[in-house]
Amino acid sequence: ETGVTQSPTHLIKTRGQQVTLRCSSQSGHNTVSWYQQALGQGPQFIFQYYREEENGRGNFPPRFSGLQFPNYSSELNVNALELDDSALYLCASSLSTGRNTEAFFGQGTRLTVV
Amino acid sequence: QQQVKQSPQSLIVQKGGISIINCAYENTAFDYFPWYQQFPGKGPALLIAIRPDVSEKKEGRFTISFNKSAKQFSLHIMDSQPGDSATYFCAARLSGTASKLTFGTGTRLQVTL
């Protein structure tokens, strides 16, 4: 186990609704990244948070937003859900933004939008 | 624009055989190349990683070969076992970033008895 935990594990939402996914990073890790993994695809980088600040963003619209808290846990919020948002959402934590660090993933949250 | 290309899409290997998965990248600013293993319903698990100043790295049955001039790297799984059946992703990370990874499209490996 990586020590990265995500909740909930599964979620079903209706198109147009809003959703919040949560991630607890590995102890001591101060950087959290979120990824979207569509079925049969590789994970796609959404954004990264370092010390409560967004520190890089992938090609995702503003309705994807996030937060990082003082204990380095994080939330991913998605507004105005679309059918194409159905995917496995992964959280990865790492020690810092430095060179010598590894990223460890949680088990993911499976989001289904109907 | 896909920056990390992975092949093959799927692979069937007999138990005891060698599994080989290849990746190619475009951005020379990448400075760290991990491989992840993912089982159904689970998150990716870090398997092995290499930096471009090293041509080969071996950990147990898993070896990464890296060719900087060709911008290619590959994963070799020696003595493949049924328990290795999973999806494998190569990835690349830009210099100065922690967990901002660019992933390949994945290879589904099946090891048969």
Interface residues (C-beta under 8 A of the other chain):
Chain A: T2 V4 Q6 T31 V32 S33 Y35 G40 Q41 G42 P43 Q44 F45 Q48 Y50 G56 L90 A92 S93 S94 L95 S96 T97 G98 R99 T101 E102 A103 F104 F105 G106 Q107 G108 R110
Chain B: Q6 D31 Y32 P34 Y36 G41 K42 G43 P44 A45 L46 A49 F89 A91 S95 G96 T97 A98 S99 K100 L101 T102 F103 G104 T105 G106
